[in-house]
Amino acid sequence: MSNATSLLDNYREPNPAPRHPEKAQRPDQPVARKPAWIRVKAPGSPQWEATHKIVKEHRLVTVCEEAGCPNIGECWEKKHATFMIMGDTCTRACAFCNVRTGLPRALDPAEPTRVAEAIKKLGLAHAVITSVDRDDLNDGGAEHFAKVVAAIQAVSPTTSVEVLTPDFLRKQGALERVVAAKPDVFNHNLETVASKYLEVRPGARYFHSIRLLQRVKEIDPGIFTKSGMMLGLGEKRHEVLQLMDDLRTADVDFLTIGQYLQPTRKHHEVVRFVPPDEFASYAEVALAKGFLLVSASPLTRSSHHAGDDFARLKARRLALRERL
C-alpha cells in the first residue's frame, strides 16, 4: 500500500474490513525486485501537498492513491489527479488490483458536485473519471457517471472529460447512458490478453469488453475510444498482437501498454519485467495496425499524461481527415 493511500485513510469513513478479504487465504507470491528502468518521483513536494489538500477538502477518492500508481508524485505535482467515483470499495476481486474489495456503501448524491468543484479548483484542462465496479447497482453506476460528467461540464465547460469505466456486465442500457452524457474520451481497459482472464480478471469477459468498446463507436462515431493493457502477467507476444487486432476491429483509437507491478504478496506475481525496447517495439506495431495514438512504456498508465494525449488524438484525427 502506498504512502498516499495511508494518508487518504486518515480522512475517509472508517472501514474496519480487511482490504482484500478474498485474497487472505491465497498463498504468498514472490515479489521480484524492480529493474533499474522503473524509477519514479517520490510524492511529497509542495505542489503534491496542494493537490492532496484539495482532494481531502472535497472528500474524494483517487485511483492514484487506491491503486498505488507509481506516477502519483509526477502527476500530483502538476495537479493532475484521477478521481475514482462511487466509493473506495469494489465488488470484484481482480488478481492484479490493489483497490479495496467488499460490499460498497450507498452512492453519495453530492459526489458529482464535489468532483466538479475539485476539478475547477485544480484548474484541470482535461479530467479523468474512473470508478470501482458496482455490480450491486442495477445500472452498474452508469447514471452516477453521467451525473459526474454533467456536473463537470456545467462548472468547467472548457474542461474535456475522459471516463474510464467498468464493463457494465449484464447491465442493460448502462453503456448507452454514459455515452449519452457526451464525454470526450471513453476508456475501458482490457487489462490483459484473453487467455489470462480467468486467472487475472475472473469477473470480466474479454469479448464482452471488446464488444463494449465497439458499441461506443456505433452509438457515437465521433467519440474517442481508448483501452489499455499490462505486460508481465505471463502473456505471449502473439496474444498481445491479437489483442491489438481485436481492439482495431472495434475501431479503438488509443492503446496504452504498461508494466504490471505487484501490489502485495497476495496479488498475482510479476512473471516478467518487460524492457523498454520491447515496449517501443509494441508501440511501433500498434501504430502500423492503425491506432491513432499509442503510449507504451513500463510506467505508462491509463490516465498518465491524459490531457496531452487528448490534444494529440484530436490533432491526429484532424490530420488523417485532411489527407482523405
N, C-alpha and C positions, 0 to 999 in steps of 0.2 A: 504494500500500500504506500502511496506517495505521501510526502510531507504535506502537499496541498490537500489531499484527501483528509488527513487528520485535522487540518485547520478547519475544513468545512464541517467536520463532525462537531466542532465546538459550538456551532450555532444552529444546526438543523435540529428538527424534532428528535428526541431520543429514540433510538431503535435498538432495543436490547438483543434482538435476534442475531445469531451469527451471520456474517456477511455472505457466506456460501454454504448453507446447511447441506445442500445436495452433494457437495464435494467432500464433506467431512470424513466419509469412510473410504475415499479413494486413496490408493497408495501414493506416497510421495513420489514425485517425478524429479529426476535430476535437473538442476539449474545450471546451465552452461555459462561459462564466463564470456562476457561480451567482447567481441573483437575490437581492435583499435579504431575501426571506421565508424563505430557507434559511440559518438560523444555528443553530449547535449549541454546546453547552457543551464546552470542551476537556477531555480527560482529564488526570488528574494530581493530584486532590485527595487528602488523606489517606485518605478513605473508598474512593476508587478504588484507591489503592495497597493497601489492606487486602483488597479483592476480588481484585486481581491476585495477591497473595501466596497466597491460598487456592487459586486456580486453578493457580498454579505448584507449590505444595506437593503437590497431588494429581495432577500431570502430566496435566492435562486440556486439551482444545481447546475453544474457544468460537467460535460463529458470529459473535459480536460483533466479535472480532478478525479472523477469517479473511475475513469478507465486508466488513470495513471499515465497520461500521454507524455512521452518524452520531450515534446516540444513546448510544454507549458511555459517554461522560462522565456523562450523566444517570443511566443505569441502574446503572452500576457504583458510583456514589456511594451508591446505595440498596442495594447488594449484590445486584442483580438481574442475574445472568449466565445466558446461554442456552448450554447445553452441546451440543457437536457431537460425537457418538459415532462410533466405528468409524474413527478416524483423521482426518488433515487432507488426504487426497488423494481426489478424486472421479473416478469412471470416466467421467463425461460432461464435455462442454465447452460449456456454455450460453454464449451470447454476452454475457450481462449479468453473469455471476457472477465474483467475484474469488477463489473457493476454488481451491486448487491442483488440477491435474488430472494424471492418470497412472495407474500401476498401484499400488494401495494395498498396504500391509503386511497381514499376517495379523491377525485380530481379537485383542484383548488380553482374555483371560478375566477379568482382575482389574478391568477398567474399570467394570463396573456397581457394584462395591463402592466404588471411588474416587469415582464420581459421587455416589452416595448419601451418602457421608461429607462431601463438599464441600457438598452441599445442606443437610445438617444443620448444618454449621459456619457457613454463611451465614445460617441461620435463615429459609430461604425458605418462605413460606406456599403459594406456587404455583411449581412448577418447570416449565420448558420444555426439552424434549429434542428436538434435531433431529439430522440426520446427513448425511454425504456420500451420494451414490448409490454403491451397491456392487453393480453389475451382475455383478461377478466371483463373487459368492456365490450358491449355489443358491437361497437364500430371500431374497436381497437385503438380508440383515441383520435380518430380522423377529424371529428368535429372540433376537438380541442386544438389540433394542429391548425385547422382553418381559422379558428378564433385568434390564435397567436399571430398568424400571418396577417390577418386583417388589422390587428392592433398595431403591428409594426408599420404597416402601410399607412395607417391613419396618423401616427405620431411622427414617423420619419419617412415621408413619401419618396424621398430620393434614395433611400437605402434599398439595395437589391436584397432579395431574400432567397436563401437556399434551404431546402428541407432535406434532411437525411432521415428517412422513415423506416419503420419496421415493415414486415412483408404483408401485414393485414390478412394473414392466412385465415380463410373461411369467414371473412367479414364482408358480406355483400354490400357493395356501394361505397365502401370506405375509401378506396383509392380515388374514385371519381370525386368525392367530396374534397379531398386535399388538392387535387389538380384544379378544381373549380375555384379555389382560393387564389390562383394565379401566382404561385411562387415563380421566381426567375429560373431556378435550378431545382430539379427533382433528382435526389440522390438516394439510391438504395444499394447497399453493399452486398455483393455475393459472398465476400469474405474468403472463400476457399473453393477449390475445384470440386466437381460433382462427387468424386469417389470418397471425399473426406467428410461429407455432410453428416452421415450417421455418427461419426466419431467426434466431429468438431462442432457441428451445428445441428444437433438432433431434432430440435423443434421446428426446423425450417425445411423447405423443399427447394432444391436447386432450380428445377424448371418452373416452379411457381414464381420464383424471383425473376427469372428471365422474362416470363410472360408479363409480370407486373410492369417491368420497365418498358416492354414493347407496348403495353396497353396505354401507358402515359403518353407516348408519341401518337397513338391512334386518337386519343381524346384531344390533345393539344399539340399539333405538329411543331409549333413554334417554341415550345419549352425546351430548355437544355436538359439532357439526362446524363446521369453520371453514376458510376459504380466503382467499387474498389475491392481489392483482394490482398491477402497477406501471403508472403512466401515464408518457407521454413517449417511448414507443418507436415512435410513428407510428400508433397505433391511432385509429380513428374513434369518435365518440360512440355511434353506433348499435351498434357492435361491443361497446362497454363495456356497454351496456344489454342486449344479447343474452347476454353473459357472466353478468350478474346473473340473467336469466331461466333460464339453464341451471343455475346453482347452486341456484336456488329449486326447480327441477324435481327436483333431487337432495336437497331438504329441508335444505340447508345453513343453519345458524343464524346464523353470524357472518361478515361480509365485511370485510376490511381493504384499503384502497386507499392506496398511497403513490407518491411521485415516484421514478422511476428516476434513479440517479446513476451516472455512468460511472466505473468504477474506474481504467482506463488507456486510452491511445490505441488499444490493440489490441482493446478491447471495443466493443460496439455504441454508437454515438453517441446522445446525448440529442437527440431530434428536437425536443422542446419542453418547456419548464418550465411546468407547469400551475399557474395561480394558485390561491391558497387558496379563493377564492369558487367556483371550478369544482369543487373537491373537496367543498365544502359542498353544492353542487347535486347531485352524485352521491350523497352520503350521504342526502339527502332522498328522492331517487328510490328508493334501495335499501331504505330503511325502508318506503316505501309498497309495495314489492314483497313485503314480508313477512319480511325478515330480523329476527331478534330484536335484533341489535346490528350497528352499522356504525361503523367507525373509518376516516375518510378525511381525510387532510391530507398536505402534502408530506413530512413526516417520519414518517408512520405506517409502522411495520414490524410483521411478524407477532407478535413477542414483546414489543413495546413496550407497557408497562402491562398485560401479560397477566393478572397477578393481579387487578388492579382490574376488568378486563374480565370475568374469570370470575365475580366476585361479581355484576356487573351482569347477566350472562347468566342466572344462577340466579334472580335477582330478577325478571327479565322473563318467564322461563318460568313462574314461580310466579304472577305477576300475570295472565298470559294464561290459565292454567288456572282461576284463581279467577273469571274473567269468564265462563267457559264453563258 
